[in-house]
């Protein structure tokens, strides 16, 4: 449970930074930012694996770059489900996916994973 909360906080930070840096990405309030982070975590857990499976041939042909489109689609799904979070098209979604991915990657490298540690 702590890991999910920590991941939601990191995702919220990534979405906040994306809204600051990427034109076309915005949130109306802090509550909608937190809701978007939690909902993005749920969409990434349920919908993203299906999208990755269905688009696998295209991902292979593009050497993995199509995963940016898949991540942008998950962010777009969250924006369509949540009224206080706005993504104005594919390119802002791709920008938000890049920013949130980088923030998650940096946080993941800084925070040790207790489940994978071997003593």
C-alpha positions as CSV (number, residue, x, y, z in Angstrom):
1,X,0.0,0.0,0.0
2,X,2.9,2.4,0.8
3,X,4.4,1.6,-2.6
4,X,1.1,2.6,-4.4
5,X,0.9,5.8,-2.4
6,X,4.5,6.7,-3.2
7,X,3.9,5.9,-6.9
8,X,0.8,8.1,-6.9
9,X,2.8,11.0,-5.3
10,X,5.6,10.5,-8.0
11,X,3.0,10.4,-10.7
12,X,1.3,13.6,-9.4
13,X,4.7,15.3,-9.4
14,X,5.2,14.2,-13.0
15,X,1.8,15.4,-14.1
16,X,2.3,18.7,-12.3
17,X,5.6,19.2,-14.0
18,X,4.1,18.2,-17.4
19,X,1.3,20.8,-16.8
20,X,4.0,23.4,-16.1
21,X,6.3,22.5,-19.1
22,X,4.0,21.2,-21.8
23,X,1.5,23.6,-23.5
24,X,-1.9,21.9,-23.7
25,X,-1.7,20.0,-20.4
26,X,-3.5,21.5,-17.5
27,X,-5.3,20.7,-14.2
28,X,-7.9,22.9,-12.5
29,X,-7.1,22.1,-8.9
30,X,-4.8,20.1,-6.6
31,X,-7.6,17.7,-6.0
32,X,-8.0,17.0,-9.7
33,X,-4.2,16.5,-10.0
34,X,-4.3,13.9,-7.2
35,X,-7.3,12.2,-8.7
36,X,-5.5,12.2,-12.1
37,X,-2.4,10.6,-10.5
38,X,-4.5,7.8,-8.8
39,X,-6.6,7.2,-11.9
40,X,-3.5,7.1,-14.1
41,X,-2.1,4.4,-11.8
42,X,-5.3,2.4,-12.1
43,X,-5.4,2.8,-15.9
44,X,-1.8,1.8,-16.2
45,X,-2.5,-1.3,-14.2
46,X,-5.6,-2.4,-16.1
47,X,-5.8,-0.8,-19.6
48,X,-2.1,-0.3,-20.5
49,X,-1.2,-4.0,-20.5
50,X,-4.0,-4.6,-23.0
51,X,-2.9,-1.7,-25.2
52,X,0.7,-2.9,-25.1
53,X,-0.3,-6.4,-26.1
54,X,-2.6,-5.3,-29.0
55,X,0.0,-2.8,-30.3
56,X,3.0,-5.1,-29.9
57,X,3.7,-5.6,-33.6
58,X,3.7,-1.8,-34.2
59,X,5.9,-1.3,-31.1
60,X,8.4,-3.8,-32.6
61,X,8.4,-2.1,-36.0
62,X,9.0,1.3,-34.4
63,X,11.7,-0.1,-32.0
64,X,9.6,0.7,-29.0
65,X,8.8,4.4,-29.8
66,X,5.1,3.5,-30.2
67,X,5.0,3.0,-26.4
68,X,5.1,6.8,-26.2
69,X,1.8,6.8,-28.1
70,X,0.4,4.1,-25.8
71,X,1.4,6.2,-22.7
72,X,-0.1,9.3,-24.3
73,X,-3.3,7.3,-24.8
74,X,-3.5,6.3,-21.2
75,X,-3.0,9.9,-20.2
76,X,-5.7,10.9,-22.7
77,X,-8.0,8.3,-21.2
78,X,-7.5,9.8,-17.8
79,X,-8.2,13.3,-19.1
80,X,-11.4,12.1,-20.8
81,X,-12.6,10.4,-17.6
82,X,-11.7,13.3,-15.3
83,X,-13.2,16.7,-15.7
84,X,-10.4,18.7,-14.0
85,X,-7.5,17.4,-16.0
86,X,-7.1,18.5,-19.6
87,X,-4.9,17.2,-22.4
88,X,-5.4,19.0,-25.8
89,X,-4.5,16.3,-28.3
90,X,-1.8,13.7,-29.1
91,X,1.3,15.9,-29.0
92,X,0.6,17.3,-25.5
93,X,-0.2,13.8,-24.4
94,X,3.2,12.6,-25.8
95,X,4.9,15.5,-24.0
96,X,3.1,14.6,-20.8
97,X,4.1,10.9,-21.2
98,X,7.7,11.9,-21.7
99,X,7.8,14.2,-18.6
100,X,5.9,11.8,-16.3
101,X,8.1,8.9,-17.6
102,X,11.3,10.8,-16.9
103,X,10.1,11.8,-13.4
104,X,9.1,8.2,-12.6
105,X,12.4,6.9,-13.9
106,X,14.4,9.3,-11.8
107,X,12.3,8.6,-8.7
108,X,12.5,4.9,-9.3
109,X,16.3,5.0,-9.5
110,X,16.4,7.1,-6.3
111,X,14.0,5.0,-4.2
112,X,15.1,1.5,-3.4
113,X,12.7,-1.3,-4.2
114,X,12.4,-3.5,-1.1
115,X,10.8,-6.4,-3.0
116,X,13.9,-6.8,-5.3
117,X,16.6,-6.4,-2.7
118,X,18.7,-9.4,-2.0
119,X,20.7,-9.8,1.2
